[in-house]
Amino acid sequence: MDPNLLLLLTFVVLMFLGTPIAVALGFAGAVGILAGLDLTALGMIGPNTYAAIAKYPLIAIPLFILTGMVFERSGVAARLVEFAQAIIGPRRGGLALVAVLVCLIMGGMSGSGPADAAAVVTVMLPSMLKAGYPRGFTASVVAASSSTAILIPPSVAMIVYSVIVPGMDLRALFAAGMVPGLLVGLAVAVPALLLSRKYNFGINEDPNRPPFWPSFRRAIPGLMAPVIILGGLRSGLFTPTETAVVAVTYGLIVGVFLYRTMGLREIYDVLAASAKISGVVMVIISLAGLFAWAGSTMGAFDATTAALLSVSDNEWVILVFLMIVLILAGMVLDGVSIYLIAVPLLVPIVQAFEWSFVWFGVVMAMLVAMGQFTPPVAVNLMVASKIADTPLESTFRWIGWLLLGTLVALGLVVIFPELSLWLPRVLGYRIN
């Protein structure tokens, strides 16, 4: 059997057997090296798995994971909910809009959709149930809204993308995700509001609006987190990695000294939990590096690219095909794994059609975001449903409308690339 085919086939078979993604990537890479190179090349397994994570920008990943967990445990979400209610006020569908708005802000702290979904559902569920929102609808809205975390900086998946793509400016990628991220939030908010009004959800909402200025003052520490992250990057005061360190420090100051919701025990729990998640992510990145090295050395990725380009020379046909594949991948895999597997394959295609890597990175993030709340796996939806204590099937009635809205937002970004490229261009970042 052709070694390139054996490499890819081994990975696909292991994934269908339910093998952990890291093991499937590493084992497939080793099999490909053994079949396509020689025994001497097996000695490169150790150096390549280490080299895959021995990259300075990747330090930002565990730090941003820790940042998100610190802000979630510090009580920021509850204060953001109060402030969002003060802005939107009591109205039918008001709490659904509050959930969307809070997810957007939380996405600017953690970069993790499942983490945002867990935090927001926990805070929003009691008040939404009391106001007459079904559990399935609540879980659907939060799951769809929290998917914007992969678009709004700091996005862990985009950090990985910037490391894989040669010459990518992470600041440009972060800036490019802002407008599409807000567009997706709007695309979820509109059907959520229309459905709420059609079915009289929120008819029992508390008619009292929280006072604006007191709630704003309580929410300022949380609202400042995205400002510090984006402001530090824009000003050039911090690199993306240094920004992650500053964000962690600020989050601890908020939790320990300002809100006083975190003691030594809570800090230990946050450090332990983030270390576990970071360890899993870094192992996946490490073994994906071996898989990528094996594929590029043997020419598997070039062969796959040539096969795709032989189907059609029309860039729109290829783009639609890739979009379908990425949505399906997003339904069963997490965003980081998809980037690690797919980007080495897609780089030659982006180069062949002379697409902007920044624009394509945003489109890819939007596709992965849609997969995160598309059944059957739908990691965001599973987390939200579990915390809301409702079967996944109870969300099917609502999730389709939210997917349709997100698909409209995706179509706008595909047809009008300047929606993603405008902000990094204005900020003076390099767009490649």
C-alpha positions in Angstrom: 0.0 0.0 0.0 1.1 3.5 -0.7 2.7 5.0 2.5 0.8 8.3 2.1 -2.5 6.4 1.8 -1.5 4.2 4.8 -0.8 7.3 6.9 -4.2 8.9 6.2 -6.1 5.6 6.3 -4.5 4.6 9.7 -5.6 7.9 11.2 -9.2 7.6 9.8 -9.6 4.0 11.0 -8.3 4.8 14.5 -10.7 7.8 14.8 -13.7 5.6 13.8 -12.6 3.1 16.4 -12.9 5.8 19.0 -9.2 6.2 19.7 -8.2 9.4 21.5 -7.2 12.0 18.9 -3.7 12.4 20.2 -3.0 8.6 20.0 -4.5 8.4 16.5 -2.3 11.3 15.3 0.9 9.9 16.8 0.3 6.3 15.8 -0.6 7.2 12.3 2.5 9.4 12.0 4.7 6.5 13.3 3.1 4.0 10.8 3.6 6.4 7.9 7.3 7.0 8.8 7.9 3.3 9.1 6.2 2.5 5.8 7.4 5.4 3.7 10.8 6.3 5.1 13.1 4.0 7.0 14.0 2.8 10.5 16.5 5.7 10.9 13.6 8.2 10.4 11.9 6.6 13.4 14.6 8.3 15.5 13.0 11.6 14.5 9.8 10.8 16.4 11.1 12.2 19.7 12.7 15.4 18.4 9.6 16.2 16.2 7.1 15.6 19.0 9.1 18.0 21.2 9.7 20.5 18.4 5.9 20.7 17.8 5.4 22.3 21.2 8.8 24.0 21.7 7.4 27.3 20.3 7.2 30.5 22.2 3.7 31.5 20.9 2.2 28.3 22.3 2.9 29.4 25.8 -0.2 31.6 25.4 -2.5 28.6 25.2 -2.2 27.3 28.8 -2.2 30.9 30.1 -5.4 31.9 28.2 -7.0 28.6 29.4 -6.1 29.6 33.0 -7.3 33.2 32.3 -10.8 31.9 31.3 -11.1 29.6 34.3 -10.0 32.3 36.7 -12.7 34.7 35.4 -15.4 32.0 35.4 -14.6 31.1 39.1 -14.3 34.7 40.2 -18.0 35.6 39.7 -17.5 37.8 36.7 -20.3 36.1 34.8 -23.0 36.9 37.4 -22.0 40.6 37.4 -22.0 40.7 33.6 -25.5 39.2 33.6 -26.7 42.0 35.9 -25.1 44.7 33.7 -26.6 43.2 30.5 -30.0 43.1 32.1 -29.6 46.8 33.0 -28.8 47.5 29.3 -31.6 45.4 27.7 -34.3 45.8 30.3 -37.4 43.7 30.9 -39.0 42.6 27.7 -40.1 39.4 26.0 -37.0 37.7 24.8 -34.9 40.0 27.0 -33.1 37.3 28.9 -32.2 35.5 25.7 -30.5 38.7 24.5 -28.7 38.9 27.8 -27.4 35.4 27.4 -26.0 36.2 24.0 -24.4 39.4 25.1 -22.8 37.8 28.2 -21.4 35.0 26.0 -19.8 37.5 23.6 -18.1 39.3 26.5 -17.0 36.0 28.2 -15.6 34.9 24.8 -13.2 37.8 25.1 -11.7 36.3 28.2 -11.3 32.6 27.8 -11.3 31.7 24.1 -13.1 28.5 24.9 -16.7 27.8 23.8 -17.4 24.9 26.2 -16.1 26.9 29.2 -18.2 29.9 28.3 -21.3 27.7 27.8 -20.8 26.1 31.2 -20.4 29.5 33.0 -23.3 31.3 31.3 -25.8 28.4 31.6 -25.0 28.1 35.3 -25.7 31.8 35.9 -28.6 32.3 33.5 -30.6 29.0 33.9 -32.5 29.8 37.2 -33.8 33.3 36.0 -34.6 32.0 32.5 -36.6 29.1 33.9 -38.5 31.4 36.2 -39.3 33.7 33.3 -40.8 30.8 31.3 -38.0 29.8 28.9 -37.7 26.1 28.2 -34.5 24.3 29.2 -33.9 23.2 25.7 -34.2 26.7 24.3 -31.9 28.1 27.0 -29.3 25.5 26.3 -29.5 26.1 22.5 -29.1 29.9 22.8 -26.2 29.7 25.1 -24.5 26.9 23.1 -24.8 28.9 19.9 -23.7 32.2 21.5 -20.7 30.6 23.2 -19.4 29.4 19.9 -18.3 33.0 19.2 -15.4 32.3 21.7 -13.4 30.7 18.8 -13.7 34.0 16.8 -13.4 36.7 19.4 -9.9 37.0 20.8 -8.2 35.5 22.6 -9.0 32.3 20.7 -6.9 29.2 21.5 -7.7 27.7 18.0 -6.5 30.9 16.3 -3.2 30.8 18.2 -2.7 27.3 16.9 -3.5 28.4 13.4 -1.0 31.3 13.6 1.7 28.9 14.6 1.0 26.5 11.8 0.7 29.0 8.9 4.1 30.5 8.0 4.4 34.2 8.6 1.0 34.7 10.2 0.5 37.8 12.4 -1.6 36.6 15.3 -2.6 40.2 16.0 -4.1 40.5 12.5 -5.9 37.2 13.0 -7.3 38.3 16.4 -8.5 41.6 14.9 -10.0 39.8 11.9 -12.2 37.7 14.2 -13.8 40.7 16.0 -16.4 41.8 13.4 -17.4 38.2 12.3 -17.7 37.3 15.9 -20.1 40.1 16.6 -21.9 39.3 13.4 -22.4 35.7 14.6 -23.7 37.0 17.9 -26.2 39.1 16.1 -27.1 36.2 13.9 -28.0 34.2 17.0 -29.7 37.0 18.8 -32.2 37.8 16.0 -33.8 34.3 15.8 -33.6 33.9 19.6 -35.6 37.1 20.0 -38.1 36.2 17.3 -38.6 32.7 18.7 -39.1 34.1 22.2 -41.8 36.5 21.0 -43.5 33.9 18.9 -43.8 31.4 21.7 -44.2 34.0 24.5 -40.9 33.0 26.3 -40.0 35.5 29.0 -43.6 36.5 29.7 -42.8 36.1 33.4 -39.6 38.1 33.4 -38.9 40.4 36.3 -40.3 43.8 35.4 -37.7 45.6 37.4 -34.6 46.8 35.5 -31.4 46.7 37.6 -30.0 50.2 38.1 -27.5 50.9 35.3 -24.7 52.7 37.0 -24.4 50.5 40.1 -24.4 47.4 37.9 -21.9 49.0 35.5 -19.5 49.7 38.4 -19.8 46.1 39.6 -19.1 44.8 36.1 -16.2 47.1 35.3 -13.5 44.6 36.4 -14.9 42.0 34.0 -15.4 44.4 31.2 -11.8 45.6 31.5 -10.4 42.1 30.7 -11.1 42.3 26.9 -9.9 45.9 26.9 -6.6 44.9 28.5 -6.1 42.0 26.2 -6.9 43.8 23.0 -5.4 47.1 24.1 -2.1 45.5 25.0 -1.9 43.9 21.6 -2.9 47.0 19.7 -0.5 49.3 21.5 2.4 46.9 21.1 2.9 47.0 24.8 2.6 43.2 25.1 3.2 40.4 22.7 0.3 37.9 22.5 2.1 35.6 25.0 2.9 38.4 27.4 -0.7 39.5 27.1 -1.8 36.1 28.4 0.5 36.5 31.4 -1.0 40.0 32.1 -4.6 38.6 31.7 -3.9 35.8 34.3 -2.5 38.3 36.8 -5.4 40.7 36.3 -7.9 37.8 36.7 -6.4 36.8 40.0 -6.4 40.4 41.2 -10.1 40.6 40.3 -11.0 37.3 42.0 -8.9 37.6 45.1 -8.9 41.4 45.9 -11.8 43.1 44.1 -14.6 40.5 44.2 -13.0 38.5 47.0 -14.6 35.3 45.7 -11.3 33.3 45.4 -9.2 32.0 48.3 -6.2 29.7 48.3 -8.5 26.6 47.8 -10.2 28.2 44.8 -6.8 29.2 43.3 -5.5 25.7 43.7 -8.6 24.2 42.1 -8.3 26.6 39.1 -4.6 25.9 38.6 -5.2 22.1 38.8 -8.2 22.1 36.4 -6.4 24.4 33.9 -3.3 22.3 34.1 -5.3 19.1 33.2 -6.9 20.8 30.2 -3.7 22.4 29.0 -1.9 19.1 29.3 -4.4 17.4 27.0 -4.2 20.2 24.5 -0.4 20.2 24.4 -0.2 16.4 24.0 -2.5 16.7 21.0 -0.4 19.5 19.5 2.8 17.5 20.1 1.6 14.3 18.4 -0.1 16.3 15.6 3.4 17.8 14.9 4.7 14.3 14.3 1.7 13.6 12.0 2.3 16.8 10.1 6.0 16.1 9.7 5.4 12.6 8.4 2.8 13.9 6.0 4.9 16.7 4.6 8.1 14.7 4.4 6.4 11.9 2.4 4.3 14.3 0.3 0.9 13.1 1.6 -0.4 16.6 2.0 0.7 17.6 -1.5 -0.9 14.6 -3.0 -4.2 15.3 -1.1 -4.1 18.9 -2.4 -3.5 17.7 -5.9 -6.4 15.3 -5.7 -8.7 18.1 -4.4 -7.7 20.5 -7.1 -8.2 17.9 -9.8 -11.9 17.7 -8.9 -12.4 21.3 -10.1 -10.4 24.4 -10.9 -13.3 26.6 -9.7 -12.4 28.2 -6.4 -16.0 28.4 -5.3 -16.6 24.7 -5.8 -13.5 23.9 -3.8 -14.4 26.4 -1.1 -18.0 25.0 -0.7 -16.6 21.5 -0.5 -14.1 22.5 2.2 -16.8 24.3 4.1 -19.0 21.2 4.2 -16.0 19.0 5.3 -15.1 21.5 8.1 -18.6 21.7 9.4 -18.8 17.9 9.6 -15.4 17.8 11.3 -16.6 20.5 13.8 -19.5 18.2 14.7 -17.2 15.5 16.1 -13.9 17.2 17.0 -12.8 20.2 19.0 -11.5 23.3 17.3 -7.8 22.8 18.2 -7.7 19.2 16.8 -9.4 20.4 13.5 -6.8 23.1 13.0 -3.9 20.7 13.7 -5.2 18.1 11.3 -6.6 20.3 8.5 -4.4 23.3 8.2 -1.3 21.5 6.9 -3.6 20.0 4.2 -5.3 23.3 3.4 -2.3 25.7 3.2 -1.3 24.6 -0.4 -5.0 25.1 -1.5 -5.1 28.6 0.0 -1.9 29.4 -1.8 -3.1 27.9 -5.1 -6.2 30.2 -5.2 -4.3 33.1 -3.6 -6.8 33.5 -0.8 -5.9 35.6 2.2 -4.7 33.3 5.1 -6.2 35.8 7.6 -9.6 35.7 5.8 -9.5 31.9 5.5 -8.6 31.5 9.1 -11.7 33.4 10.1 -13.9 31.5 7.7 -12.5 28.2 9.1 -13.2 29.4 12.7 -16.8 30.2 11.8 -17.2 26.7 10.3 -15.8 25.1 13.4 -18.0 27.3 15.6 -21.1 26.0 13.7 -20.0 22.5 14.3 -19.7 23.1 18.0 -23.4 23.4 18.4 -24.5 21.1 15.5 -25.7 17.6 16.7 -24.9 14.8 17.0 -21.8 15.5 19.1 -21.8 19.4 19.4 -19.5 19.9 22.3 -21.0 23.3 23.3 -24.5 22.0 23.1 -23.6 18.9 25.1 -22.1 21.0 27.9 -25.1 23.4 28.0 -27.6 20.6 27.9 -25.9 18.7 30.7 -25.8 21.7 33.0 -29.4 22.6 32.0 -30.4 19.1 32.9 -32.2 18.5 29.6 -31.9 15.9 26.9 -29.9 16.9 23.8 -33.0 16.0 21.8 -34.9 18.9 23.4 -32.6 21.4 21.7 -33.2 20.1 18.1 -36.4 22.1 17.7 -34.5 25.4 18.3 -31.0 24.8 17.2 -31.8 24.7 13.5 -33.0 28.3 13.5 -29.8 29.5 15.2 -27.7 27.5 12.7 -29.6 29.2 9.9 -28.7 32.6 11.3 -25.1 31.7 11.7 -25.0 30.4 8.1 -26.2 33.8 6.9 -23.4 35.4 8.8 -20.9 33.0 7.3 -22.2 33.7 3.8 -21.7 37.4 4.3 -18.0 36.9 5.4 -17.4 34.6 2.5 -18.9 37.0 -0.1 -17.5 40.1 1.5 -14.0 39.3 2.8 -13.6 42.9 4.0 -15.9 42.2 6.9 -13.0 40.3 8.4 -10.0 42.1 6.8 -11.2 45.7 7.4 -10.3 46.0 11.1 -6.7 44.5 10.8 -6.1 46.7 7.7 -7.2 49.8 9.6 -5.0 48.8 12.6 -2.1 48.5 10.3 -1.5 44.8 10.7 0.1 42.6 8.0 -2.6 40.7 6.0 -1.3 37.7 4.1 
